[in-house]
Amino acid sequence: MLMLVVNAVIPRTAGIITEAIRSKQPIAGFRTAVILRHIFAKSTGSEQAGHLSAFDLRLDLDRSEDYKHIIELLRLAVDSRLPGGNTRTIGELTADELELEANDMEVSRLVQVLIQAAIQDGVEIDTDILRATLDVMIATQDVTAACDTLAECYPDLALLLDPQAQVSAKVVSRALDDPQSELCQMAIGGLLQLVAVGTDPKQVGVDPRQPQEDLPYAQLEDVVDFSDKQPTAEEMKAVHAWRTATAERIYRAFVSAGISQVPAPDNSPHSALQGSVVPTPEMVSSVLNIYLAAGDVEQAALYYETLKAVLNQQSAQVQSSSWNAAGCEELKSEHKMGSGLWADIAHAACRSGQLWMAAQILGDMAGDGWAPLQSVYEQYIDAVSDPNEASLATAIRELQDRILANGISVTNLAVREPLICALTGQRDVVPKEFLTTRIEQAIVLFDIPNAEDIVSDETARDILSALIASGQLTRAQDLADTWSSGRPNLVTHQFAAELVRGLGRAGDHTQALELFSNYQHLDQGESTLDMLCAVLEVYMRAGDFAEAISVGKRIRTMVNANPHEQPERETYNYLLSAYCQKFQPSEAMCVLEEMRRYKVHANSDTYAVLAQSMSTLRSLDGMRLVSALANVDYNMAVSESEQSTAAYSRPLPLGIDYYNSMIEAFGRTAEPMLALQVWEVMRFRGVRPNHLTATLLMDTCAWCERVHWEDDMKPQEVFVNHEVPDDYVYMGMKLMYYHFLGSALQQLQQAGLEFSLANYQQMVETLLRGAFLDDAVTMMIGRFEGPEKTAEWIKRTYDVRFERVNPLIRDWVKKNTPPATEGGKEITEHAVTRFMTDYMPPIPLCKETVATAYGATEVLRSKFVSEDDPRVEVQLAYRSKDLVFDILDLHERRLDQFLAAERPDLLPESRRQKMSAAEQT
């Protein structure tokens, strides 16, 4: 079965593998890993624990090509989106332990066992197998597995990675005996690439990259530990120290391998050294990247000079297409180094902020016949520390000088146009003001308006779009007029749609619609799908939802007539939002059904829009439907790429906006427990909360939703069949939700959220609205008062409550109830206060929180005064109006006295005057 899977995607006959076969290889790699786990789990061995070599792991394959193909498929089974790192060494095992180990074995460890199986089958671990093995270790970033694997076949290479590695004494390896051999050069190059991405083999499970929840694939695995933090500076320093030391050891071992001792020519008693080994450009560039990442500029400069010396000893040759791994345009037909290596070291120099080295590398890259890529230019421009016009102009001129010094003209379209595109490209990481500066530099440095052939039509359209996006509408119009005479094909239907969309995003909706009207008139009433999608976006940004729905109907009709022509998902999201804004949820669900029918995958924004719509309609059934559909897509979604397979499918990345909308919606439908369940699901899926999440959770726990119905809102009855509370603002907080609030706030802090000042103000208002006055004031000033003073105020609060109890009950309680003690001391604070002190953060004492405390207290007092039945569901002990007034007066006086004595700058003038009047009377 194993070879059936392998041979199905790796034909025996020579020839080019078709795209259809190539697309099946990842899933074949996944199946290969599963089959190997089952095979190795059933391996037999001695009853006592032993090394892997003590087990019968043979696959009865006698060809090295079979093992090479299996390892190559295992490499395709490695998902690069998942963090890698060192894995635990496989020690001595019994048969039962091996079965358990094999069933959950990592791919890197599968390769280790597979190499042991090849050795038992009598297959030589040749260059091809070793290359495939190192490729897997590089992909998984597993240095420990690489050491353990090499120890069984090439122990001298394992000792280069880890001098303390346990190698087999029975195996004699001489991989370094012939430095000029293909095996040695390939092995040293692979080890250096592994060191560049790996960590010290003594550290197991360490990933030097970002933690999972900060990566774009945050939901690849549901369980996320929010306690994971970015690697500290000390940790990264240790990683770079290991990488540089190990790379230096491997590099020097290779260079010194070709040096031998010979008798001195002058009959001296001392021997002389003879011979030299020239490293490959791949080796030197790997070491160079390691030193650049470590920030060692001096060593990086030395290795770059070494790289240039190595290249100078080589002659430029016409190379195969594999040399152009980066996809660069060729300026010459002969090269000394591949474009991928040039691009890698250029990226490394830009990331390290060494602009002078990056400019030199890009100049030498052009001199070697490769036109630098736009992505490299973008990183070079982003590395400019001060993005003003002078600094940017200096950096670009230095780059141009380096290119000219290598005999390449900067007027060459292949060199100039990617640089212009990098300057004028619209990217999310570039702020609007910086984009304006870059566009200006592109226009000035290259004299774009006066040189019509300086850029292609496609780049000219990108420049106009960038000008519109940056708000330079007049300049874009002037430049378009200048270019139109010499560029008859400049304005296409697609570009016209982009212009309309750009004007709409710039806020000039009127001009955008006028442009659409003009093009519609020129096309005799016919509009393309791109143009209608752009107009739909303009109407949505203008807030004209009725016209947006009208345009959306034309889009839906066009798509139904020609299903092969589909709008982008963003267009469907706009259309969903338009229907929701006009309270037509049934039509919105029809649009969602059309998306599913035409295989346009919904995203987080899609379900966020629907959730907000059902929230506005107070539709519990609608919310449940949206939640169910989102969960189905979450569990069954596939990646965006058409080349993806089921093995690489991943959950729908539901974002924070969706979960916030769901929490708000369930709160508005008077279902706080469902809202809290959404928060639990959000935590389970590893989505980081934001300040709005904290606001919504506090609203949910406080049950303070302002429920009201608009007079002009006529929701469709099919979606509204859930009874909701009447119109009122202040509802109290049940003790159960009060404890939920403390837990939620603690979980928010554990998730790394730093509360904003608005969040703290809401905490004060929430506590006061629930009539937990003593808790709110204690959380504000308790840490400044001292424990004795705080305990005194809490005791006075207890006394005030007790005085409002029926006299007969009060006397009986005093007579029959002993004081509660804890550790021999009388407890003077009630359980809720202690709970909140333990789990809720201290509220900062500032003008904003003080004003919120006094304001919420006054509102609560006026609510009780103005209404006989204030309809405030507060604590059971606070149902008495007189008791609430007493507690309000007590803790207002407490706050007044503390501020007057300790922080008079925070005491409001109205309270100061009231205190003075009280003293006089």
Steps between C-alpha positions, in 0.01 A plus 500: 500500500785736582658468157162523329455845652858600410495372143163662433650849528863430403497325160776254425540623144715801437327820411349813638249454780170656398322760710223250573749256653680780683177616661445148639844470658425682830206274581712202395764617746240517774383146420859378489560633851186325628600168343854522637369568850291183481791295365750615761244461781483128419878450494630209704798499732637355821285497811742731678538868420747577226611747234322531166762271346375219725163496318422344165415811299569363153270597214658245259589773252836451329513816288628830636262683264203356689622640830582832336149527356339411835700769683418755228129430549540533876654843435182600318297385802665769715268799533724808496227706670549304822782602734796265504767424755709231664325179599577257779765236430373144458670311781497132586153354452308180547272373225193642673670836548603511135139435397382794707788716374444416134128576500570868573847537353610829342606499136863572588505197729330288234792579271744395774327162533482472121878549473545221758272281288712575191814400687340170604393442138864540392433820305784750485414847627622680191500865402139505382361343819710729718384806305134401541557432872656840561215667308252348747706612800523854361124512438426381855789702654588190701874506579468228764344253254769588244776420753338170596451402136852591386648318800390169342647558154732805498626549856761759399219724371301446822800612705519820296144584604549395861849411627335316790281281281490127576626339179529136405852362540426228244443746215803648328412813307733697283267757355763773547791306350436637152379861534456534125258206479133558436406324823721720717397829341133410509519387864685811621259727312199319646640515854556875471143549377374296795705707746355821351147398608567270794587527867736335744423123499508507880182710494202283408178652370640851456370706210687831457216645295186676617253314722212336319230750597697787338531326164255523209404134553402557864220245480687204351477336841220578740682477831728801542693593814457872537789505746743457208692819442739628239855367550691737722810683385715266712338191345550627146857597584567143615343361179715725280811416703441128443434553129812708439726267701363187331511652151859613557596149619342330197643750253854480640485120512424496127766753408768329708411153368702554182813616679766236563850496649796454263877518551640850494675588172806641683571177696362667813415263787149651505238387253318735267130527413387443145170511318189714506129450470273753336158508664190517287296822478216320677719435805631855526157656449353281777768611746452861384125480569566359848732786593263760358213359704722509809585866438875434468566751222879463507495124443222537243711746304797260508289213371353716226852579383567125512192439288615751240846336495341159446288636216802668340669160474205365308419568139157615399305224327161441346317319778182296519164648590539372858751779560222755465316381811401856593336561161717802410523641151834426335719795403768264365493144375792389720520507880731403784239446774131420505240772540359330811827537690534864398143573611552318834809697603338825381195430716726418796694826460178701483353328806815578697473868402838509321400716203857548377549123473155449350575759231832331425336158478227625268761667280708182479182301436426718198864465393458121504215534255197484732252787523406551868144412590237750608474324839872558563467865404204531739702360789787734412268802505330385820841476666552877468489606864381857436235490225532866401568618146872571553580161660298312241663687213848430643428128535366472144794692351745275683320199358513645148871575536571141604310366200682737265837398649430145383446611143120485501301801387226613736294595197462131422129427533562171683699686770305823519141385489508269808654788697225738389237241586659455843481875561144543380350167609205508740575282800336478840832545682558839334316792666327745270742786569800278422336379178463862390871560561598188304279586205651848492852356496411260218361786290792735570790256475382335181337806339188294439268765353748604229618153401209307358693176444656488847244251628264248345126554475439266793739695724348827380160377616650402836646849540165663426325267744759580767453874447124462539541282811728762657245774433686673216202502265594811304853379438370162388265671255779717359734205460227296332437784253873521426532128436175442312623646171795265473337200668177412318460177702566658838137510613337156488169388645675345795710809561192722475338288768811541715483877452136503609584286802801720583294819485242340727762396753647851488158636600412668170182302438345756265796501261514121511135470396548763230792301362282188501224684318742623231640154433151352497403757238807419289427127521138558394355390830705181539695465825751234589485299820813677630337839448178400676697361795689829526176701488349277768795579727462874431131494594579307819769748600258783425234340720245468219388146575194508277709576190753242613226236505390610153853456364530173691196362322665571165813320620300197615314486167828518308656225711197272467516542122874427490611302809858482372543872563497558874548817707743501789393407850527864609220588256272236653581635845398850391177364356426309821559815698266700275214253549563493873504878523158507332369229737464232235667199667322249274663651191833506683472128569417444132822680406689275742341197334612629159854536633494137608351390169775674300774383743588848620620428852362721775745660740487657843366831361212316334375350823575816697266695273226238540546487876471878526183489292337237720615696803321809374185294441524334845456169317610207711410246229694700244800509732487125548487450123801728441694328777425156357609598147818662629588191703446278196736715293748513787523122510490437126669799331797452271787734425464773241743350249343299222799264524425411861396153603302355784825437686565874508147608579468726801218648704324813386691782671210657687632834622440706807228707327286191455528389861436852628189519283377167635556605863318827441216333313427240766514774761247704305269200470504467881708180492806581711590135558527443122719809476731359767511171308623691194778645717598149608507380138707804406754417773505134398577590138783729602362835379649797681241739650508877463359791699158461337489140621553621856225760457252245368577247773446762769172602336394135479583423862337824619192432283485867406389486139289796387223310326279709275312476173525765231169626364603457138652155548274226373691174534386194313295287737668177396816612676341665806316261730692541825367701789740776605488735799319831477672834452710593800857602564607394847473143608686368795748220526411165648758352731556214253592736216707703742727201555506437124622858457794442734596180318468660156719794597762264637492294179536816291816587691633147456444540126740795504243781476598827665181681596446848365387795709154465347490137620583608854232768488252236390605277791416782742165567332416129486567445870309811603208417275472169681506691831836348595617836626739378766672271249548775244641749747722236663646403159574867435651615831531189717869446415575859609294497819672208663341173621389638837320799353339289229383246756347782704295626204389148411387446858304825490336381178404176674354697790292715266357192333428339835314803631242469220411143596181434699581578870379161623715317246796730574486429874470126443800502261716699744410261782537167320766554230866499608739718302655325203872451533781407271836410648392631839408843363150632454399536136401859427442476128229310318573221254421695184748775581772249566416320176524820297823602671655167403383484140437853373776748419546810715327798344738793439424816697476791258262780403312281253427213741414741782256688276346170392455391862326823607291513181378140524420547870290806425317323218420206724373733775282696256361176361376399844368848577310555175321164486305310757597178327840569343508156339857446603574136573778546754626281781232354720642689799465829309132474408425762767514855365609639837783249519627604157496865602692421819765304309528777239547766768752289691733429211466842343617635835780242502617607154467869591711466812775300329529736203493810719784363712713312247412618148333843518580553131251226411213622719233668284413858592133412552597240760738742666223758535263238634754395763550863606125553530469183711774619733333838548166346584 
